[in-house]
Amino acid sequence: MGLLSWLLVGLIAGFIGSKIVNRAGEGLVRDVLLGILGAIVGGAIFSRLGFGSVTGVNLPSIVIAIIGAIIVLVVYHAVIGQKRAAA
């Protein structure tokens, strides 16, 4: 995938993932970074399970990236929540 494809998939997946997890967007830059990271995480998980990977700007790739973004967000909020509780 090219840079523009990663940015587009990242924006879509990050925006939808952040809306699902915490009902509010994380901001444009964080949504894109979250989506790209989610695409990497989701692609790694799904390819190990034998379901495919993120291959471009298409529906299966976006769904995989959204699931990865949700996983990343849940872990992120769990870590931040523990740090705030400890402080």
PDB file of N, CA, C and O in Angstrom:
ATOM      1  N   MET A   1       0.832  -1.178   0.000  1.00  0.00           N
ATOM      2  CA  MET A   1       0.000   0.000   0.000  1.00  0.00           C
ATOM      3  C   MET A   1       0.879   1.244   0.000  1.00  0.00           C
ATOM      4  O   MET A   1       1.946   1.272   0.613  1.00  0.00           O
ATOM      5  N   GLY A   2       0.415   2.255  -0.689  1.00  0.00           N
ATOM      6  CA  GLY A   2       1.138   3.513  -0.715  1.00  0.00           C
ATOM      7  C   GLY A   2       0.809   4.370   0.498  1.00  0.00           C
ATOM      8  O   GLY A   2      -0.078   4.045   1.287  1.00  0.00           O
ATOM      9  N   LEU A   3       1.528   5.450   0.627  1.00  0.00           N
ATOM     10  CA  LEU A   3       1.349   6.353   1.759  1.00  0.00           C
ATOM     11  C   LEU A   3      -0.070   6.910   1.811  1.00  0.00           C
ATOM     12  O   LEU A   3      -0.670   6.976   2.884  1.00  0.00           O
ATOM     13  N   LEU A   4      -0.605   7.307   0.671  1.00  0.00           N
ATOM     14  CA  LEU A   4      -1.955   7.854   0.636  1.00  0.00           C
ATOM     15  C   LEU A   4      -2.987   6.814   1.066  1.00  0.00           C
ATOM     16  O   LEU A   4      -3.953   7.149   1.751  1.00  0.00           O
ATOM     17  N   SER A   5      -2.792   5.568   0.674  1.00  0.00           N
ATOM     18  CA  SER A   5      -3.698   4.491   1.082  1.00  0.00           C
ATOM     19  C   SER A   5      -3.663   4.287   2.588  1.00  0.00           C
ATOM     20  O   SER A   5      -4.708   4.138   3.221  1.00  0.00           O
ATOM     21  N   TRP A   6      -2.454   4.279   3.172  1.00  0.00           N
ATOM     22  CA  TRP A   6      -2.321   4.123   4.627  1.00  0.00           C
ATOM     23  C   TRP A   6      -3.010   5.264   5.351  1.00  0.00           C
ATOM     24  O   TRP A   6      -3.688   5.046   6.354  1.00  0.00           O
ATOM     25  N   LEU A   7      -2.840   6.491   4.845  1.00  0.00           N
ATOM     26  CA  LEU A   7      -3.467   7.647   5.484  1.00  0.00           C
ATOM     27  C   LEU A   7      -4.989   7.572   5.398  1.00  0.00           C
ATOM     28  O   LEU A   7      -5.682   7.876   6.369  1.00  0.00           O
ATOM     29  N   LEU A   8      -5.510   7.170   4.242  1.00  0.00           N
ATOM     30  CA  LEU A   8      -6.962   7.084   4.068  1.00  0.00           C
ATOM     31  C   LEU A   8      -7.565   5.981   4.932  1.00  0.00           C
ATOM     32  O   LEU A   8      -8.558   6.207   5.624  1.00  0.00           O
ATOM     33  N   VAL A   9      -6.974   4.800   4.895  1.00  0.00           N
ATOM     34  CA  VAL A   9      -7.454   3.704   5.742  1.00  0.00           C
ATOM     35  C   VAL A   9      -7.294   4.069   7.213  1.00  0.00           C
ATOM     36  O   VAL A   9      -8.172   3.776   8.025  1.00  0.00           O
ATOM     37  N   GLY A  10      -6.179   4.708   7.559  1.00  0.00           N
ATOM     38  CA  GLY A  10      -5.946   5.130   8.933  1.00  0.00           C
ATOM     39  C   GLY A  10      -6.971   6.135   9.412  1.00  0.00           C
ATOM     40  O   GLY A  10      -7.453   6.041  10.540  1.00  0.00           O
ATOM     41  N   LEU A  11      -7.308   7.091   8.573  1.00  0.00           N
ATOM     42  CA  LEU A  11      -8.301   8.094   8.948  1.00  0.00           C
ATOM     43  C   LEU A  11      -9.673   7.470   9.167  1.00  0.00           C
ATOM     44  O   LEU A  11     -10.341   7.761  10.159  1.00  0.00           O
ATOM     45  N   ILE A  12     -10.085   6.626   8.255  1.00  0.00           N
ATOM     46  CA  ILE A  12     -11.404   5.983   8.372  1.00  0.00           C
ATOM     47  C   ILE A  12     -11.454   5.070   9.591  1.00  0.00           C
ATOM     48  O   ILE A  12     -12.377   5.157  10.401  1.00  0.00           O
ATOM     49  N   ALA A  13     -10.460   4.196   9.719  1.00  0.00           N
ATOM     50  CA  ALA A  13     -10.452   3.231  10.825  1.00  0.00           C
ATOM     51  C   ALA A  13     -10.287   3.922  12.170  1.00  0.00           C
ATOM     52  O   ALA A  13     -10.960   3.557  13.133  1.00  0.00           O
ATOM     53  N   GLY A  14      -9.415   4.901  12.253  1.00  0.00           N
ATOM     54  CA  GLY A  14      -9.198   5.614  13.506  1.00  0.00           C
ATOM     55  C   GLY A  14     -10.423   6.386  13.942  1.00  0.00           C
ATOM     56  O   GLY A  14     -10.761   6.390  15.125  1.00  0.00           O
ATOM     57  N   PHE A  15     -11.095   7.040  13.007  1.00  0.00           N
ATOM     58  CA  PHE A  15     -12.292   7.803  13.325  1.00  0.00           C
ATOM     59  C   PHE A  15     -13.407   6.885  13.817  1.00  0.00           C
ATOM     60  O   PHE A  15     -14.014   7.146  14.856  1.00  0.00           O
ATOM     61  N   ILE A  16     -13.677   5.817  13.080  1.00  0.00           N
ATOM     62  CA  ILE A  16     -14.743   4.888  13.474  1.00  0.00           C
ATOM     63  C   ILE A  16     -14.386   4.185  14.778  1.00  0.00           C
ATOM     64  O   ILE A  16     -15.240   4.049  15.654  1.00  0.00           O
ATOM     65  N   GLY A  17     -13.135   3.735  14.923  1.00  0.00           N
ATOM     66  CA  GLY A  17     -12.708   3.055  16.148  1.00  0.00           C
ATOM     67  C   GLY A  17     -12.830   3.940  17.374  1.00  0.00           C
ATOM     68  O   GLY A  17     -13.274   3.486  18.429  1.00  0.00           O
ATOM     69  N   SER A  18     -12.439   5.204  17.242  1.00  0.00           N
ATOM     70  CA  SER A  18     -12.525   6.102  18.397  1.00  0.00           C
ATOM     71  C   SER A  18     -13.967   6.439  18.731  1.00  0.00           C
ATOM     72  O   SER A  18     -14.294   6.652  19.899  1.00  0.00           O
ATOM     73  N   LYS A  19     -14.832   6.492  17.733  1.00  0.00           N
ATOM     74  CA  LYS A  19     -16.257   6.728  17.997  1.00  0.00           C
ATOM     75  C   LYS A  19     -16.890   5.533  18.702  1.00  0.00           C
ATOM     76  O   LYS A  19     -17.767   5.711  19.546  1.00  0.00           O
ATOM     77  N   ILE A  20     -16.463   4.332  18.370  1.00  0.00           N
ATOM     78  CA  ILE A  20     -17.005   3.127  18.997  1.00  0.00           C
ATOM     79  C   ILE A  20     -16.539   3.011  20.447  1.00  0.00           C
ATOM     80  O   ILE A  20     -17.338   2.694  21.328  1.00  0.00           O
ATOM     81  N   VAL A  21     -15.266   3.262  20.700  1.00  0.00           N
ATOM     82  CA  VAL A  21     -14.706   3.035  22.031  1.00  0.00           C
ATOM     83  C   VAL A  21     -15.081   4.131  23.016  1.00  0.00           C
ATOM     84  O   VAL A  21     -15.542   3.837  24.118  1.00  0.00           O
ATOM     85  N   ASN A  22     -14.892   5.389  22.636  1.00  0.00           N
ATOM     86  CA  ASN A  22     -15.111   6.438  23.633  1.00  0.00           C
ATOM     87  C   ASN A  22     -16.093   7.516  23.187  1.00  0.00           C
ATOM     88  O   ASN A  22     -16.157   8.579  23.804  1.00  0.00           O
ATOM     89  N   ARG A  23     -16.844   7.267  22.151  1.00  0.00           N
ATOM     90  CA  ARG A  23     -17.921   8.146  21.677  1.00  0.00           C
ATOM     91  C   ARG A  23     -17.465   9.518  21.214  1.00  0.00           C
ATOM     92  O   ARG A  23     -18.298  10.320  20.790  1.00  0.00           O
ATOM     93  N   ALA A  24     -16.203   9.810  21.277  1.00  0.00           N
ATOM     94  CA  ALA A  24     -15.683  11.095  20.818  1.00  0.00           C
ATOM     95  C   ALA A  24     -14.394  10.833  20.045  1.00  0.00           C
ATOM     96  O   ALA A  24     -13.633   9.928  20.389  1.00  0.00           O
ATOM     97  N   GLY A  25     -14.155  11.606  19.023  1.00  0.00           N
ATOM     98  CA  GLY A  25     -12.934  11.441  18.257  1.00  0.00           C
ATOM     99  C   GLY A  25     -11.718  11.839  19.077  1.00  0.00           C
ATOM    100  O   GLY A  25     -11.818  12.607  20.033  1.00  0.00           O
ATOM    101  N   GLU A  26     -10.591  11.313  18.694  1.00  0.00           N
ATOM    102  CA  GLU A  26      -9.341  11.643  19.372  1.00  0.00           C
ATOM    103  C   GLU A  26      -8.675  12.858  18.747  1.00  0.00           C
ATOM    104  O   GLU A  26      -7.651  13.321  19.249  1.00  0.00           O
ATOM    105  N   GLY A  27      -9.226  13.378  17.678  1.00  0.00           N
ATOM    106  CA  GLY A  27      -8.606  14.453  16.913  1.00  0.00           C
ATOM    107  C   GLY A  27      -8.074  13.895  15.611  1.00  0.00           C
ATOM    108  O   GLY A  27      -7.787  12.701  15.519  1.00  0.00           O
ATOM    109  N   LEU A  28      -7.940  14.732  14.613  1.00  0.00           N
ATOM    110  CA  LEU A  28      -7.579  14.261  13.276  1.00  0.00           C
ATOM    111  C   LEU A  28      -6.256  13.506  13.257  1.00  0.00           C
ATOM    112  O   LEU A  28      -6.182  12.403  12.716  1.00  0.00           O
ATOM    113  N   VAL A  29      -5.220  14.083  13.837  1.00  0.00           N
ATOM    114  CA  VAL A  29      -3.896  13.453  13.798  1.00  0.00           C
ATOM    115  C   VAL A  29      -3.901  12.146  14.586  1.00  0.00           C
ATOM    116  O   VAL A  29      -3.383  11.135  14.114  1.00  0.00           O
ATOM    117  N   ARG A  30      -4.481  12.163  15.781  1.00  0.00           N
ATOM    118  CA  ARG A  30      -4.528  10.938  16.589  1.00  0.00           C
ATOM    119  C   ARG A  30      -5.389   9.874  15.924  1.00  0.00           C
ATOM    120  O   ARG A  30      -5.063   8.689  15.995  1.00  0.00           O
ATOM    121  N   ASP A  31      -6.496  10.278  15.271  1.00  0.00           N
ATOM    122  CA  ASP A  31      -7.328   9.309  14.576  1.00  0.00           C
ATOM    123  C   ASP A  31      -6.556   8.631  13.444  1.00  0.00           C
ATOM    124  O   ASP A  31      -6.653   7.416  13.273  1.00  0.00           O
ATOM    125  N   VAL A  32      -5.804   9.392  12.684  1.00  0.00           N
ATOM    126  CA  VAL A  32      -5.018   8.812  11.592  1.00  0.00           C
ATOM    127  C   VAL A  32      -3.947   7.877  12.143  1.00  0.00           C
ATOM    128  O   VAL A  32      -3.789   6.757  11.657  1.00  0.00           O
ATOM    129  N   LEU A  33      -3.210   8.332  13.159  1.00  0.00           N
ATOM    130  CA  LEU A  33      -2.162   7.484  13.744  1.00  0.00           C
ATOM    131  C   LEU A  33      -2.761   6.225  14.374  1.00  0.00           C
ATOM    132  O   LEU A  33      -2.212   5.132  14.234  1.00  0.00           O
ATOM    133  N   LEU A  34      -3.885   6.386  15.066  1.00  0.00           N
ATOM    134  CA  LEU A  34      -4.566   5.251  15.660  1.00  0.00           C
ATOM    135  C   LEU A  34      -5.016   4.268  14.588  1.00  0.00           C
ATOM    136  O   LEU A  34      -4.869   3.057  14.753  1.00  0.00           O
ATOM    137  N   GLY A  35      -5.559   4.778  13.502  1.00  0.00           N
ATOM    138  CA  GLY A  35      -6.009   3.911  12.418  1.00  0.00           C
ATOM    139  C   GLY A  35      -4.877   3.172  11.740  1.00  0.00           C
ATOM    140  O   GLY A  35      -5.011   1.993  11.412  1.00  0.00           O
ATOM    141  N   ILE A  36      -3.753   3.859  11.524  1.00  0.00           N
ATOM    142  CA  ILE A  36      -2.592   3.199  10.920  1.00  0.00           C
ATOM    143  C   ILE A  36      -2.057   2.116  11.850  1.00  0.00           C
ATOM    144  O   ILE A  36      -1.769   1.000  11.416  1.00  0.00           O
ATOM    145  N   LEU A  37      -1.925   2.452  13.133  1.00  0.00           N
ATOM    146  CA  LEU A  37      -1.483   1.456  14.108  1.00  0.00           C
ATOM    147  C   LEU A  37      -2.497   0.307  14.206  1.00  0.00           C
ATOM    148  O   LEU A  37      -2.121  -0.860  14.315  1.00  0.00           O
ATOM    149  N   GLY A  38      -3.775   0.657  14.164  1.00  0.00           N
ATOM    150  CA  GLY A  38      -4.826  -0.366  14.172  1.00  0.00           C
ATOM    151  C   GLY A  38      -4.765  -1.270  12.952  1.00  0.00           C
ATOM    152  O   GLY A  38      -5.005  -2.473  13.054  1.00  0.00           O
ATOM    153  N   ALA A  39      -4.443  -0.695  11.798  1.00  0.00           N
ATOM    154  CA  ALA A  39      -4.304  -1.505  10.585  1.00  0.00           C
ATOM    155  C   ALA A  39      -3.141  -2.474  10.706  1.00  0.00           C
ATOM    156  O   ALA A  39      -3.226  -3.616  10.257  1.00  0.00           O
ATOM    157  N   ILE A  40      -2.058  -2.018  11.311  1.00  0.00           N
ATOM    158  CA  ILE A  40      -0.893  -2.897  11.504  1.00  0.00           C
ATOM    159  C   ILE A  40      -1.235  -4.013  12.487  1.00  0.00           C
ATOM    160  O   ILE A  40      -0.969  -5.185  12.220  1.00  0.00           O
ATOM    161  N   VAL A  41      -1.830  -3.643  13.630  1.00  0.00           N
ATOM    162  CA  VAL A  41      -2.193  -4.632  14.651  1.00  0.00           C
ATOM    163  C   VAL A  41      -3.258  -5.586  14.115  1.00  0.00           C
ATOM    164  O   VAL A  41      -3.120  -6.804  14.227  1.00  0.00           O
ATOM    165  N   GLY A  42      -4.314  -5.031  13.537  1.00  0.00           N
ATOM    166  CA  GLY A  42      -5.384  -5.870  12.991  1.00  0.00           C
ATOM    167  C   GLY A  42      -4.895  -6.768  11.876  1.00  0.00           C
ATOM    168  O   GLY A  42      -5.277  -7.936  11.799  1.00  0.00           O
ATOM    169  N   GLY A  43      -4.042  -6.223  11.001  1.00  0.00           N
ATOM    170  CA  GLY A  43      -3.482  -7.035   9.914  1.00  0.00           C
ATOM    171  C   GLY A  43      -2.639  -8.182  10.433  1.00  0.00           C
ATOM    172  O   GLY A  43      -2.695  -9.290   9.900  1.00  0.00           O
ATOM    173  N   ALA A  44      -1.848  -7.919  11.483  1.00  0.00           N
ATOM    174  CA  ALA A  44      -1.014  -8.981  12.060  1.00  0.00           C
ATOM    175  C   ALA A  44      -1.880 -10.067  12.692  1.00  0.00           C
ATOM    176  O   ALA A  44      -1.629 -11.257  12.505  1.00  0.00           O
ATOM    177  N   ILE A  45      -2.892  -9.651  13.436  1.00  0.00           N
ATOM    178  CA  ILE A  45      -3.770 -10.629  14.099  1.00  0.00           C
ATOM    179  C   ILE A  45      -4.533 -11.457  13.073  1.00  0.00           C
ATOM    180  O   ILE A  45      -4.558 -12.685  13.158  1.00  0.00           O
ATOM    181  N   PHE A  46      -5.155 -10.789  12.104  1.00  0.00           N
ATOM    182  CA  PHE A  46      -5.977 -11.499  11.131  1.00  0.00           C
ATOM    183  C   PHE A  46      -5.148 -12.378  10.204  1.00  0.00           C
ATOM    184  O   PHE A  46      -5.609 -13.445   9.799  1.00  0.00           O
ATOM    185  N   SER A  47      -3.930 -11.952   9.857  1.00  0.00           N
ATOM    186  CA  SER A  47      -3.088 -12.795   8.998  1.00  0.00           C
ATOM    187  C   SER A  47      -2.626 -14.041   9.749  1.00  0.00           C
ATOM    188  O   SER A  47      -2.501 -15.111   9.153  1.00  0.00           O
ATOM    189  N   ARG A  48      -2.371 -13.913  11.051  1.00  0.00           N
ATOM    190  CA  ARG A  48      -1.995 -15.098  11.844  1.00  0.00           C
ATOM    191  C   ARG A  48      -3.157 -16.068  11.995  1.00  0.00           C
ATOM    192  O   ARG A  48      -2.960 -17.280  12.090  1.00  0.00           O
ATOM    193  N   LEU A  49      -4.375 -15.522  12.016  1.00  0.00           N
ATOM    194  CA  LEU A  49      -5.558 -16.375  12.103  1.00  0.00           C
ATOM    195  C   LEU A  49      -5.974 -16.933  10.745  1.00  0.00           C
ATOM    196  O   LEU A  49      -6.868 -17.776  10.667  1.00  0.00           O
ATOM    197  N   GLY A  50      -5.334 -16.470   9.683  1.00  0.00           N
ATOM    198  CA  GLY A  50      -5.601 -16.975   8.346  1.00  0.00           C
ATOM    199  C   GLY A  50      -6.773 -16.310   7.642  1.00  0.00           C
ATOM    200  O   GLY A  50      -7.328 -16.882   6.704  1.00  0.00           O
ATOM    201  N   PHE A  51      -7.161 -15.117   8.070  1.00  0.00           N
ATOM    202  CA  PHE A  51      -8.307 -14.436   7.474  1.00  0.00           C
ATOM    203  C   PHE A  51      -7.912 -13.384   6.451  1.00  0.00           C
ATOM    204  O   PHE A  51      -8.795 -12.804   5.819  1.00  0.00           O
ATOM    205  N   GLY A  52      -6.671 -13.118   6.266  1.00  0.00           N
ATOM    206  CA  GLY A  52      -6.249 -12.096   5.326  1.00  0.00           C
ATOM    207  C   GLY A  52      -5.552 -10.962   6.051  1.00  0.00           C
ATOM    208  O   GLY A  52      -5.236 -11.062   7.237  1.00  0.00           O
ATOM    209  N   SER A  53      -5.318  -9.884   5.322  1.00  0.00           N
ATOM    210  CA  SER A  53      -4.576  -8.760   5.880  1.00  0.00           C
ATOM    211  C   SER A  53      -5.080  -7.475   5.255  1.00  0.00           C
ATOM    212  O   SER A  53      -5.995  -7.493   4.431  1.00  0.00           O
ATOM    213  N   VAL A  54      -4.493  -6.381   5.639  1.00  0.00           N
ATOM    214  CA  VAL A  54      -4.831  -5.084   5.062  1.00  0.00           C
ATOM    215  C   VAL A  54      -4.093  -4.969   3.737  1.00  0.00           C
ATOM    216  O   VAL A  54      -2.863  -4.992   3.696  1.00  0.00           O
ATOM    217  N   THR A  55      -4.856  -4.845   2.654  1.00  0.00           N
ATOM    218  CA  THR A  55      -4.258  -4.865   1.325  1.00  0.00           C
ATOM    219  C   THR A  55      -4.457  -3.575   0.547  1.00  0.00           C
ATOM    220  O   THR A  55      -3.846  -3.399  -0.507  1.00  0.00           O
ATOM    221  N   GLY A  56      -5.275  -2.689   1.023  1.00  0.00           N
ATOM    222  CA  GLY A  56      -5.521  -1.443   0.316  1.00  0.00           C
ATOM    223  C   GLY A  56      -6.784  -0.784   0.830  1.00  0.00           C
ATOM    224  O   GLY A  56      -7.269  -1.103   1.916  1.00  0.00           O
ATOM    225  N   VAL A  57      -7.307   0.129   0.047  1.00  0.00           N
ATOM    226  CA  VAL A  57      -8.523   0.830   0.436  1.00  0.00           C
ATOM    227  C   VAL A  57      -9.716   0.025  -0.083  1.00  0.00           C
ATOM    228  O   VAL A  57     -10.247   0.290  -1.161  1.00  0.00           O
ATOM    229  N   ASN A  58     -10.117  -0.962   0.713  1.00  0.00           N
ATOM    230  CA  ASN A  58     -11.291  -1.765   0.402  1.00  0.00           C
ATOM    231  C   ASN A  58     -11.980  -2.138   1.713  1.00  0.00           C
ATOM    232  O   ASN A  58     -11.404  -1.989   2.791  1.00  0.00           O
ATOM    233  N   LEU A  59     -13.203  -2.619   1.613  1.00  0.00           N
ATOM    234  CA  LEU A  59     -14.006  -2.873   2.808  1.00  0.00           C
ATOM    235  C   LEU A  59     -13.370  -3.870   3.771  1.00  0.00           C
ATOM    236  O   LEU A  59     -13.318  -3.586   4.968  1.00  0.00           O
ATOM    237  N   PRO A  60     -12.884  -5.026   3.312  1.00  0.00           N
ATOM    238  CA  PRO A  60     -12.261  -5.956   4.276  1.00  0.00           C
ATOM    239  C   PRO A  60     -11.064  -5.351   5.009  1.00  0.00           C
ATOM    240  O   PRO A  60     -10.894  -5.575   6.207  1.00  0.00           O
ATOM    241  N   SER A  61     -10.240  -4.593   4.300  1.00  0.00           N
ATOM    242  CA  SER A  61      -9.081  -3.964   4.935  1.00  0.00           C
ATOM    243  C   SER A  61      -9.514  -2.925   5.965  1.00  0.00           C
ATOM    244  O   SER A  61      -8.910  -2.823   7.033  1.00  0.00           O
ATOM    245  N   ILE A  62     -10.549  -2.160   5.656  1.00  0.00           N
ATOM    246  CA  ILE A  62     -11.027  -1.145   6.587  1.00  0.00           C
ATOM    247  C   ILE A  62     -11.624  -1.798   7.829  1.00  0.00           C
ATOM    248  O   ILE A  62     -11.420  -1.308   8.939  1.00  0.00           O
ATOM    249  N   VAL A  63     -12.353  -2.888   7.658  1.00  0.00           N
ATOM    250  CA  VAL A  63     -12.928  -3.598   8.809  1.00  0.00           C
ATOM    251  C   VAL A  63     -11.816  -4.150   9.695  1.00  0.00           C
ATOM    252  O   VAL A  63     -11.889  -4.043  10.919  1.00  0.00           O
ATOM    253  N   ILE A  64     -10.795  -4.736   9.090  1.00  0.00           N
ATOM    254  CA  ILE A  64      -9.660  -5.258   9.860  1.00  0.00           C
ATOM    255  C   ILE A  64      -8.968  -4.125  10.603  1.00  0.00           C
ATOM    256  O   ILE A  64      -8.602  -4.281  11.768  1.00  0.00           O
ATOM    257  N   ALA A  65      -8.786  -2.985   9.942  1.00  0.00           N
ATOM    258  CA  ALA A  65      -8.135  -1.840  10.579  1.00  0.00           C
ATOM    259  C   ALA A  65      -8.983  -1.279  11.714  1.00  0.00           C
ATOM    260  O   ALA A  65      -8.440  -0.861  12.736  1.00  0.00           O
ATOM    261  N   ILE A  66     -10.309  -1.262  11.553  1.00  0.00           N
ATOM    262  CA  ILE A  66     -11.193  -0.779  12.620  1.00  0.00           C
ATOM    263  C   ILE A  66     -11.087  -1.676  13.843  1.00  0.00           C
ATOM    264  O   ILE A  66     -10.992  -1.186  14.968  1.00  0.00           O
ATOM    265  N   ILE A  67     -11.102  -2.985  13.632  1.00  0.00           N
ATOM    266  CA  ILE A  67     -10.975  -3.923  14.749  1.00  0.00           C
ATOM    267  C   ILE A  67      -9.624  -3.734  15.438  1.00  0.00           C
ATOM    268  O   ILE A  67      -9.548  -3.743  16.666  1.00  0.00           O
ATOM    269  N   GLY A  68      -8.564  -3.564  14.655  1.00  0.00           N
ATOM    270  CA  GLY A  68      -7.249  -3.296  15.236  1.00  0.00           C
ATOM    271  C   GLY A  68      -7.213  -1.986  16.003  1.00  0.00           C
ATOM    272  O   GLY A  68      -6.595  -1.903  17.064  1.00  0.00           O
ATOM    273  N   ALA A  69      -7.876  -0.954  15.471  1.00  0.00           N
ATOM    274  CA  ALA A  69      -7.920   0.343  16.154  1.00  0.00           C
ATOM    275  C   ALA A  69      -8.673   0.239  17.474  1.00  0.00           C
ATOM    276  O   ALA A  69      -8.285   0.868  18.459  1.00  0.00           O
ATOM    277  N   ILE A  70      -9.738  -0.543  17.502  1.00  0.00           N
ATOM    278  CA  ILE A  70     -10.493  -0.751  18.745  1.00  0.00           C
ATOM    279  C   ILE A  70      -9.608  -1.439  19.777  1.00  0.00           C
ATOM    280  O   ILE A  70      -9.604  -1.058  20.948  1.00  0.00           O
ATOM    281  N   ILE A  71      -8.867  -2.442  19.351  1.00  0.00           N
ATOM    282  CA  ILE A  71      -7.960  -3.144  20.260  1.00  0.00           C
ATOM    283  C   ILE A  71      -6.912  -2.178  20.814  1.00  0.00           C
ATOM    284  O   ILE A  71      -6.652  -2.161  22.017  1.00  0.00           O
ATOM    285  N   VAL A  72      -6.317  -1.382  19.938  1.00  0.00           N
ATOM    286  CA  VAL A  72      -5.301  -0.424  20.358  1.00  0.00           C
ATOM    287  C   VAL A  72      -5.892   0.594  21.331  1.00  0.00           C
ATOM    288  O   VAL A  72      -5.262   0.925  22.335  1.00  0.00           O
ATOM    289  N   LEU A  73      -7.089   1.090  21.046  1.00  0.00           N
ATOM    290  CA  LEU A  73      -7.723   2.085  21.922  1.00  0.00           C
ATOM    291  C   LEU A  73      -8.060   1.521  23.290  1.00  0.00           C
ATOM    292  O   LEU A  73      -7.864   2.189  24.305  1.00  0.00           O
ATOM    293  N   VAL A  74      -8.563   0.301  23.323  1.00  0.00           N
ATOM    294  CA  VAL A  74      -8.901  -0.314  24.610  1.00  0.00           C
ATOM    295  C   VAL A  74      -7.639  -0.490  25.453  1.00  0.00           C
ATOM    296  O   VAL A  74      -7.649  -0.201  26.650  1.00  0.00           O
ATOM    297  N   VAL A  75      -6.572  -0.954  24.850  1.00  0.00           N
ATOM    298  CA  VAL A  75      -5.311  -1.113  25.578  1.00  0.00           C
ATOM    299  C   VAL A  75      -4.781   0.254  26.017  1.00  0.00           C
ATOM    300  O   VAL A  75      -4.315   0.402  27.147  1.00  0.00           O
ATOM    301  N   TYR A  76      -4.850   1.249  25.137  1.00  0.00           N
ATOM    302  CA  TYR A  76      -4.390   2.597  25.462  1.00  0.00           C
ATOM    303  C   TYR A  76      -5.154   3.166  26.652  1.00  0.00           C
ATOM    304  O   TYR A  76      -4.547   3.705  27.577  1.00  0.00           O
ATOM    305  N   HIS A  77      -6.471   3.052  26.636  1.00  0.00           N
ATOM    306  CA  HIS A  77      -7.270   3.586  27.736  1.00  0.00           C
ATOM    307  C   HIS A  77      -7.049   2.806  29.034  1.00  0.00           C
ATOM    308  O   HIS A  77      -7.117   3.384  30.119  1.00  0.00           O
ATOM    309  N   ALA A  78      -6.789   1.512  28.934  1.00  0.00           N
ATOM    310  CA  ALA A  78      -6.501   0.716  30.128  1.00  0.00           C
ATOM    311  C   ALA A  78      -5.187   1.153  30.757  1.00  0.00           C
ATOM    312  O   ALA A  78      -5.095   1.265  31.979  1.00  0.00           O
ATOM    313  N   VAL A  79      -4.172   1.399  29.943  1.00  0.00           N
ATOM    314  CA  VAL A  79      -2.867   1.819  30.458  1.00  0.00           C
ATOM    315  C   VAL A  79      -2.959   3.232  31.041  1.00  0.00           C
ATOM    316  O   VAL A  79      -2.448   3.486  32.132  1.00  0.00           O
ATOM    317  N   ILE A  80      -3.603   4.144  30.323  1.00  0.00           N
ATOM    318  CA  ILE A  80      -3.751   5.521  30.817  1.00  0.00           C
ATOM    319  C   ILE A  80      -4.598   5.538  32.089  1.00  0.00           C
ATOM    320  O   ILE A  80      -4.288   6.284  33.018  1.00  0.00           O
ATOM    321  N   GLY A  81      -5.654   4.735  32.150  1.00  0.00           N
ATOM    322  CA  GLY A  81      -6.489   4.670  33.334  1.00  0.00           C
ATOM    323  C   GLY A  81      -5.733   4.180  34.553  1.00  0.00           C
ATOM    324  O   GLY A  81      -5.945   4.677  35.659  1.00  0.00           O
ATOM    325  N   GLN A  82      -4.844   3.200  34.357  1.00  0.00           N
ATOM    326  CA  GLN A  82      -4.047   2.699  35.465  1.00  0.00           C
ATOM    327  C   GLN A  82      -3.039   3.737  35.935  1.00  0.00           C
ATOM    328  O   GLN A  82      -2.779   3.845  37.134  1.00  0.00           O
ATOM    329  N   LYS A  83      -2.467   4.503  35.008  1.00  0.00           N
ATOM    330  CA  LYS A  83      -1.503   5.531  35.389  1.00  0.00           C
ATOM    331  C   LYS A  83      -2.197   6.649  36.159  1.00  0.00           C
ATOM    332  O   LYS A  83      -1.640   7.175  37.122  1.00  0.00           O
ATOM    333  N   ARG A  84      -3.405   7.013  35.742  1.00  0.00           N
ATOM    334  CA  ARG A  84      -4.138   8.075  36.444  1.00  0.00           C
ATOM    335  C   ARG A  84      -4.588   7.605  37.816  1.00  0.00           C
ATOM    336  O   ARG A  84      -4.601   8.398  38.758  1.00  0.00           O
ATOM    337  N   ALA A  85      -4.962   6.332  37.957  1.00  0.00           N
ATOM    338  CA  ALA A  85      -5.399   5.798  39.229  1.00  0.00           C
ATOM    339  C   ALA A  85      -4.233   5.720  40.214  1.00  0.00           C
ATOM    340  O   ALA A  85      -4.417   5.911  41.417  1.00  0.00           O
ATOM    341  N   ALA A  86      -3.041   5.440  39.703  1.00  0.00           N
ATOM    342  CA  ALA A  86      -1.859   5.331  40.557  1.00  0.00           C
ATOM    343  C   ALA A  86      -1.355   6.694  41.018  1.00  0.00           C
ATOM    344  O   ALA A  86      -0.695   6.806  42.051  1.00  0.00           O
ATOM    345  N   ALA A  87      -1.667   7.712  40.255  1.00  0.00           N
ATOM    346  CA  ALA A  87      -1.145   9.058  40.590  1.00  0.00           C
ATOM    347  C   ALA A  87      -1.947   9.752  41.653  1.00  0.00           C
ATOM    348  O   ALA A  87      -1.626  10.880  42.030  1.00  0.00           O
TER     349      ALA A  87
END
